[in-house]
Amino acid sequence: MKNISILSIDLAKNVFQLHGQNKQGKQVLKKRLRREELRSTIANLPPCLIAMEACIGAHAWARQFMKMGHQVKLLAPQYVKPFVRVNKNDQRDAAAIALAASLPSIPSVSVKSEEQLDLQAIHRVRERLVRERVATGNEIRGLLADMGVVIPTGEAAIKNLLPTLLEDAEQPITHRGRLLLDDLRSQWLEKEAHVKRYDRILKEYSKGNEECQKLMDIPGLGIINASLLWCYIGDAKRFGSGRHVAASLGLVPKQASSGEKEKHKGISKQGNKYLRKQLVHGARAAYRVLLKDGATGRLADWAKRMKSSGKHPNKIVVALANKLTRIAWSLLSKADAHYQS
Protein backbone atom coordinates (compact mmCIF):
# COMPACT_ATOMS: atom_id res chain seq x y z
CA MET A 1 0.00 0.00 0.00
CA LYS A 2 2.89 2.40 0.74
CA ASN A 3 4.46 1.80 -2.69
CA ILE A 4 1.45 2.99 -4.69
CA SER A 5 2.33 5.72 -7.15
CA ILE A 6 -0.86 5.68 -9.25
CA LEU A 7 -4.19 4.41 -7.98
CA SER A 8 -6.87 4.05 -10.63
CA ILE A 9 -10.53 3.56 -9.76
CA ASP A 10 -13.18 2.16 -12.09
CA LEU A 11 -16.26 4.01 -10.85
CA ALA A 12 -19.75 2.53 -10.62
CA LYS A 13 -22.87 2.95 -8.52
CA ASN A 14 -22.13 0.52 -5.70
CA VAL A 15 -18.99 -1.48 -6.56
CA PHE A 16 -15.58 0.07 -7.28
CA GLN A 17 -12.52 -1.64 -8.71
CA LEU A 18 -9.12 -0.38 -7.54
CA HIS A 19 -5.83 -0.88 -9.36
CA GLY A 20 -2.58 0.35 -7.80
CA GLN A 21 0.84 0.41 -9.39
CA ASN A 22 4.28 1.57 -8.24
CA LYS A 23 6.69 3.94 -9.98
CA GLN A 24 8.00 1.08 -12.13
CA GLY A 25 4.48 0.37 -13.43
CA LYS A 26 4.15 -2.92 -11.56
CA GLN A 27 0.77 -3.81 -10.09
CA VAL A 28 0.84 -3.72 -6.28
CA LEU A 29 -2.88 -3.51 -5.50
CA LYS A 30 -6.04 -5.09 -6.92
CA LYS A 31 -9.09 -4.65 -4.78
CA ARG A 32 -12.88 -4.51 -5.11
CA LEU A 33 -14.78 -2.25 -2.69
CA ARG A 34 -18.35 -1.29 -1.88
CA ARG A 35 -19.38 2.37 -1.94
CA GLU A 36 -19.38 2.67 1.87
CA GLU A 37 -15.80 1.32 2.04
CA LEU A 38 -14.16 3.53 -0.59
CA ARG A 39 -13.86 6.78 1.37
CA SER A 40 -12.21 5.22 4.41
CA THR A 41 -9.85 3.15 2.26
CA ILE A 42 -8.60 6.16 0.32
CA ALA A 43 -8.25 8.19 3.52
CA ASN A 44 -5.81 5.60 4.92
CA LEU A 45 -3.57 5.66 1.84
CA PRO A 46 -0.42 7.81 1.65
CA PRO A 47 -0.65 10.69 -0.85
CA CYS A 48 -0.61 9.44 -4.43
CA LEU A 49 -2.07 10.15 -7.87
CA ILE A 50 -5.66 8.94 -8.18
CA ALA A 51 -6.92 8.48 -11.72
CA MET A 52 -10.54 8.06 -12.78
CA GLU A 53 -12.65 8.37 -15.89
CA ALA A 54 -14.61 11.62 -16.10
CA CYS A 55 -18.05 10.07 -15.68
CA ILE A 56 -21.03 10.43 -13.34
CA GLY A 57 -19.86 11.06 -9.78
CA ALA A 58 -16.20 11.51 -10.73
CA HIS A 59 -16.06 15.21 -9.87
CA ALA A 60 -17.67 14.69 -6.46
CA TRP A 61 -15.22 11.89 -5.60
CA ALA A 62 -12.31 13.96 -6.94
CA ARG A 63 -13.07 16.86 -4.61
CA GLN A 64 -13.20 14.49 -1.62
CA PHE A 65 -9.90 12.83 -2.53
CA MET A 66 -8.18 16.18 -3.04
CA LYS A 67 -9.23 17.23 0.47
CA MET A 68 -7.48 14.08 1.73
CA GLY A 69 -4.20 15.26 0.20
CA HIS A 70 -4.20 13.19 -2.99
CA GLN A 71 -3.62 14.37 -6.55
CA VAL A 72 -6.52 13.61 -8.88
CA LYS A 73 -6.43 13.13 -12.64
CA LEU A 74 -9.69 12.75 -14.54
CA LEU A 75 -9.48 11.24 -18.02
CA ALA A 76 -11.97 11.39 -20.86
CA PRO A 77 -13.29 7.85 -21.61
CA GLN A 78 -12.18 8.02 -25.26
CA TYR A 79 -8.54 8.27 -24.13
CA VAL A 80 -8.86 5.24 -21.86
CA LYS A 81 -10.62 2.88 -24.26
CA PRO A 82 -7.54 2.14 -26.47
CA PHE A 83 -5.67 0.78 -23.43
CA VAL A 84 -8.28 -1.86 -22.52
CA ARG A 85 -6.71 -5.23 -23.28
CA VAL A 86 -8.73 -7.95 -25.02
CA ASN A 87 -12.12 -8.38 -23.32
CA LYS A 88 -13.62 -5.67 -21.15
CA ASN A 89 -14.18 -6.07 -17.40
CA ASP A 90 -13.78 -3.91 -14.30
CA GLN A 91 -10.22 -5.05 -13.55
CA ARG A 92 -9.00 -4.37 -17.09
CA ASP A 93 -10.81 -1.03 -17.13
CA ALA A 94 -9.01 0.01 -13.94
CA ALA A 95 -5.67 -1.14 -15.36
CA ALA A 96 -6.33 0.82 -18.56
CA ILE A 97 -7.07 3.97 -16.55
CA ALA A 98 -3.75 3.61 -14.68
CA LEU A 99 -1.82 3.10 -17.92
CA ALA A 100 -3.44 6.14 -19.58
CA ALA A 101 -2.82 8.28 -16.49
CA SER A 102 0.89 7.40 -16.52
CA LEU A 103 1.35 8.99 -19.97
CA PRO A 104 2.00 12.75 -19.85
CA SER A 105 0.62 13.19 -23.38
CA ILE A 106 -2.91 12.13 -22.34
CA PRO A 107 -4.91 15.30 -21.52
CA SER A 108 -6.87 15.48 -18.31
CA VAL A 109 -10.29 16.90 -17.46
CA SER A 110 -10.38 19.64 -14.85
CA VAL A 111 -12.27 18.91 -11.64
CA LYS A 112 -15.47 20.93 -11.62
CA SER A 113 -16.54 22.81 -8.51
CA GLU A 114 -19.96 22.42 -6.94
CA GLU A 115 -20.92 25.79 -8.43
CA GLN A 116 -19.98 24.65 -11.93
CA LEU A 117 -21.87 21.38 -11.56
CA ASP A 118 -24.98 23.23 -10.37
CA LEU A 119 -24.78 25.58 -13.34
CA GLN A 120 -24.25 22.65 -15.70
CA ALA A 121 -27.29 20.89 -14.24
CA ILE A 122 -29.45 23.99 -14.80
CA HIS A 123 -28.40 24.12 -18.44
CA ARG A 124 -29.13 20.42 -18.94
CA VAL A 125 -32.62 20.67 -17.44
CA ARG A 126 -33.33 23.83 -19.43
CA GLU A 127 -32.22 22.18 -22.69
CA ARG A 128 -34.49 19.18 -22.03
CA LEU A 129 -37.45 21.51 -21.43
CA VAL A 130 -36.71 23.40 -24.64
CA ARG A 131 -36.69 20.13 -26.61
CA GLU A 132 -39.97 19.06 -25.02
CA ARG A 133 -41.53 22.47 -25.74
CA VAL A 134 -40.54 22.26 -29.41
CA ALA A 135 -41.80 18.66 -29.63
CA THR A 136 -45.14 19.62 -28.08
CA GLY A 137 -45.54 22.56 -30.47
CA ASN A 138 -44.79 20.35 -33.47
CA GLU A 139 -47.28 17.78 -32.21
CA ILE A 140 -49.99 20.45 -31.97
CA ARG A 141 -49.32 21.63 -35.52
CA GLY A 142 -49.29 18.07 -36.82
CA LEU A 143 -52.60 17.16 -35.20
CA LEU A 144 -54.21 20.37 -36.44
CA ALA A 145 -52.98 19.72 -39.98
CA ASP A 146 -54.40 16.20 -39.80
CA MET A 147 -57.76 17.76 -38.85
CA GLY A 148 -57.59 20.14 -41.81
CA VAL A 149 -56.36 23.27 -40.01
CA VAL A 150 -52.92 24.74 -40.72
CA ILE A 151 -51.37 27.32 -38.41
CA PRO A 152 -48.11 29.25 -38.95
CA THR A 153 -44.91 28.38 -37.13
CA GLY A 154 -43.79 30.34 -34.11
CA GLU A 155 -44.81 30.73 -30.49
CA ALA A 156 -47.47 33.36 -31.18
CA ALA A 157 -49.60 30.86 -33.09
CA ILE A 158 -49.83 28.54 -30.08
CA LYS A 159 -50.22 31.31 -27.52
CA ASN A 160 -52.74 33.53 -29.31
CA LEU A 161 -54.12 31.87 -32.46
CA LEU A 162 -54.86 28.40 -31.08
CA PRO A 163 -57.39 29.53 -28.39
CA THR A 164 -59.31 31.43 -31.09
CA LEU A 165 -59.42 28.35 -33.32
CA LEU A 166 -60.62 26.14 -30.48
CA GLU A 167 -63.47 28.56 -29.69
CA ASP A 168 -64.50 28.85 -33.35
CA ALA A 169 -67.35 26.39 -33.96
CA GLU A 170 -66.86 26.68 -37.73
CA GLN A 171 -63.47 24.99 -37.60
CA PRO A 172 -63.44 21.26 -38.61
CA ILE A 173 -62.28 20.11 -35.16
CA THR A 174 -64.26 17.60 -33.11
CA HIS A 175 -65.11 18.10 -29.45
CA ARG A 176 -62.57 15.50 -28.35
CA GLY A 177 -59.97 17.08 -30.61
CA ARG A 178 -60.57 20.49 -29.02
CA LEU A 179 -60.12 19.04 -25.53
CA LEU A 180 -56.91 17.29 -26.59
CA LEU A 181 -55.44 20.37 -28.24
CA ASP A 182 -56.34 22.54 -25.25
CA ASP A 183 -54.55 20.08 -22.97
CA LEU A 184 -51.48 20.07 -25.24
CA ARG A 185 -51.45 23.86 -25.22
CA SER A 186 -51.50 23.81 -21.41
CA GLN A 187 -48.50 21.46 -21.46
CA TRP A 188 -46.71 23.78 -23.87
CA LEU A 189 -47.39 26.82 -21.67
CA GLU A 190 -46.17 24.92 -18.59
CA LYS A 191 -42.86 24.08 -20.28
CA GLU A 192 -42.57 27.66 -21.50
CA ALA A 193 -42.97 28.89 -17.91
CA HIS A 194 -40.30 26.46 -16.68
CA VAL A 195 -37.86 27.60 -19.38
CA LYS A 196 -38.41 31.25 -18.49
CA ARG A 197 -37.85 30.50 -14.81
CA TYR A 198 -34.48 28.88 -15.58
CA ASP A 199 -33.65 31.84 -17.82
CA ARG A 200 -34.21 34.15 -14.86
CA ILE A 201 -31.97 31.97 -12.67
CA LEU A 202 -29.18 32.12 -15.26
CA LYS A 203 -29.64 35.87 -15.65
CA GLU A 204 -29.36 36.46 -11.91
CA TYR A 205 -26.31 34.23 -11.73
CA SER A 206 -24.58 35.98 -14.64
CA LYS A 207 -25.14 39.38 -13.02
CA GLY A 208 -23.23 38.27 -9.92
CA ASN A 209 -20.42 36.48 -11.78
CA GLU A 210 -17.57 38.72 -12.94
CA GLU A 211 -16.28 36.18 -15.47
CA CYS A 212 -19.69 35.86 -17.13
CA GLN A 213 -19.95 39.64 -17.35
CA LYS A 214 -16.62 39.76 -19.18
CA LEU A 215 -17.72 37.05 -21.62
CA MET A 216 -21.02 38.78 -22.34
CA ASP A 217 -19.12 41.71 -23.89
CA ILE A 218 -18.10 39.38 -26.75
CA PRO A 219 -20.48 39.41 -29.75
CA GLY A 220 -22.66 36.30 -29.86
CA LEU A 221 -22.20 35.44 -26.18
CA GLY A 222 -25.33 36.25 -24.24
CA ILE A 223 -26.42 35.00 -20.84
CA ILE A 224 -26.85 31.37 -21.98
CA ASN A 225 -23.58 31.09 -23.89
CA ALA A 226 -21.49 33.04 -21.38
CA SER A 227 -22.57 30.99 -18.37
CA LEU A 228 -22.30 27.74 -20.33
CA LEU A 229 -18.82 28.57 -21.64
CA TRP A 230 -17.55 29.61 -18.20
CA CYS A 231 -18.94 26.37 -16.74
CA TYR A 232 -17.08 24.38 -19.41
CA ILE A 233 -13.72 26.17 -19.34
CA GLY A 234 -13.50 26.75 -15.60
CA ASP A 235 -9.79 27.23 -14.93
CA ALA A 236 -8.55 28.61 -18.26
CA LYS A 237 -4.95 27.73 -17.41
CA ARG A 238 -5.59 24.03 -17.97
CA PHE A 239 -5.78 24.79 -21.70
CA GLY A 240 -2.55 25.66 -23.47
CA SER A 241 -4.27 28.22 -25.70
CA GLY A 242 -7.63 29.23 -27.09
CA ARG A 243 -7.06 26.86 -29.99
CA HIS A 244 -7.06 23.94 -27.53
CA VAL A 245 -10.48 25.03 -26.23
CA ALA A 246 -11.89 25.27 -29.76
CA ALA A 247 -10.41 21.87 -30.62
CA SER A 248 -11.90 20.28 -27.48
CA LEU A 249 -15.33 21.50 -28.62
CA GLY A 250 -14.92 20.11 -32.15
CA LEU A 251 -14.81 23.52 -33.84
CA VAL A 252 -11.76 22.59 -35.91
CA PRO A 253 -11.46 20.62 -39.19
CA LYS A 254 -11.15 16.85 -39.01
CA GLN A 255 -7.86 15.68 -40.54
CA ALA A 256 -7.20 12.72 -42.81
CA SER A 257 -3.58 13.48 -43.71
CA SER A 258 -0.81 11.12 -44.73
CA GLY A 259 2.75 11.90 -45.69
CA GLU A 260 2.90 15.26 -47.43
CA LYS A 261 -0.77 15.14 -48.40
CA GLU A 262 -2.93 17.15 -46.04
CA LYS A 263 -6.67 16.65 -46.26
CA HIS A 264 -9.16 18.54 -44.10
CA LYS A 265 -12.79 17.54 -43.79
CA GLY A 266 -15.69 19.06 -41.87
CA ILE A 267 -15.45 19.96 -38.20
CA SER A 268 -14.63 17.07 -35.88
CA LYS A 269 -17.75 17.56 -33.68
CA GLN A 270 -15.93 16.28 -30.61
CA GLY A 271 -16.61 17.34 -27.05
CA ASN A 272 -19.70 19.03 -25.66
CA LYS A 273 -22.22 19.06 -28.52
CA TYR A 274 -24.71 21.27 -26.64
CA LEU A 275 -22.11 24.00 -26.06
CA ARG A 276 -20.88 23.69 -29.64
CA LYS A 277 -24.44 24.11 -30.94
CA GLN A 278 -25.02 27.17 -28.77
CA LEU A 279 -21.74 28.77 -29.85
CA VAL A 280 -22.58 28.24 -33.52
CA HIS A 281 -26.05 29.75 -33.02
CA GLY A 282 -24.50 32.71 -31.21
CA ALA A 283 -21.91 33.14 -33.98
CA ARG A 284 -24.67 33.07 -36.60
CA ALA A 285 -26.47 35.92 -34.84
CA ALA A 286 -23.23 37.86 -34.40
CA TYR A 287 -22.30 37.35 -38.06
CA ARG A 288 -25.46 39.14 -39.22
CA VAL A 289 -24.67 42.08 -36.93
CA LEU A 290 -21.01 42.27 -37.99
CA LEU A 291 -21.99 42.51 -41.66
CA LYS A 292 -24.04 45.68 -41.15
CA ASP A 293 -22.69 48.86 -42.66
CA GLY A 294 -22.27 50.57 -39.31
CA ALA A 295 -20.30 47.70 -37.74
CA THR A 296 -16.64 48.54 -37.10
CA GLY A 297 -13.68 46.83 -35.48
CA ARG A 298 -11.32 44.01 -36.28
CA LEU A 299 -13.99 41.32 -35.93
CA ALA A 300 -16.36 43.16 -38.27
CA ASP A 301 -13.56 43.71 -40.79
CA TRP A 302 -12.72 40.00 -40.64
CA ALA A 303 -16.35 38.96 -41.19
CA LYS A 304 -16.75 41.28 -44.19
CA ARG A 305 -13.46 40.08 -45.64
CA MET A 306 -14.55 36.44 -45.31
CA LYS A 307 -17.86 37.19 -47.04
CA SER A 308 -16.16 38.99 -49.92
CA SER A 309 -13.84 35.99 -50.41
CA GLY A 310 -16.84 33.91 -51.54
CA LYS A 311 -16.78 31.37 -48.70
CA HIS A 312 -20.03 29.65 -47.76
CA PRO A 313 -21.82 31.44 -44.87
CA ASN A 314 -21.92 28.23 -42.80
CA LYS A 315 -18.13 27.91 -42.98
CA ILE A 316 -17.73 31.52 -41.91
CA VAL A 317 -20.15 31.06 -39.00
CA VAL A 318 -18.24 28.01 -37.68
CA ALA A 319 -14.94 29.86 -38.11
CA LEU A 320 -16.45 32.80 -36.20
CA ALA A 321 -17.57 30.45 -33.40
CA ASN A 322 -13.98 29.18 -33.23
CA LYS A 323 -12.68 32.75 -33.06
CA LEU A 324 -15.17 33.77 -30.35
CA THR A 325 -14.19 30.74 -28.27
CA ARG A 326 -10.54 31.70 -28.47
CA ILE A 327 -11.37 35.28 -27.46
CA ALA A 328 -13.34 33.95 -24.48
CA TRP A 329 -10.37 31.83 -23.36
CA SER A 330 -8.09 34.86 -23.62
CA LEU A 331 -10.39 36.90 -21.37
CA LEU A 332 -10.69 34.12 -18.78
CA SER A 333 -6.95 33.44 -18.70
CA LYS A 334 -6.10 37.06 -17.86
CA ALA A 335 -7.60 38.57 -14.73
CA ASP A 336 -7.60 42.18 -15.95
CA ALA A 337 -8.48 41.52 -19.60
CA HIS A 338 -11.56 43.03 -21.22
CA TYR A 339 -12.98 42.67 -24.71
CA GLN A 340 -12.25 45.43 -27.18
CA SER A 341 -13.88 45.35 -30.62
Secondary structure, DSSP 4 states (H G I P E B T S, - for coil): -TT-SEEEEE--SSEEEEEEE-TTS-EEEEEEEEHHHHHHHHHTSPS-EEEEES-TTHHHHHHHHHHTT-EEEEE-HHHHGGG--SS--HHHHHHHHHHHHT-TTS--BPPPPHHHHHHHHHHHHHHHHHHHHHHHHHHHHHHHHHTT----SSHHIIIIIHHHHHH-TTSS--HHHHHHHHHHHHHHHHHHHHHHHHHHHHHHHHHH-HHHHHHTTSTT--HHHHHHHHHHH-SGGGSSSHHHHHHHTT-SEEE--BTTB--EEEE---S-HHHHHHHHHHHHHHHHHHTSTT--SHHHHHHHHHHHTT--HHHHHHHHHHHHHHHHHHHHHSTT-----
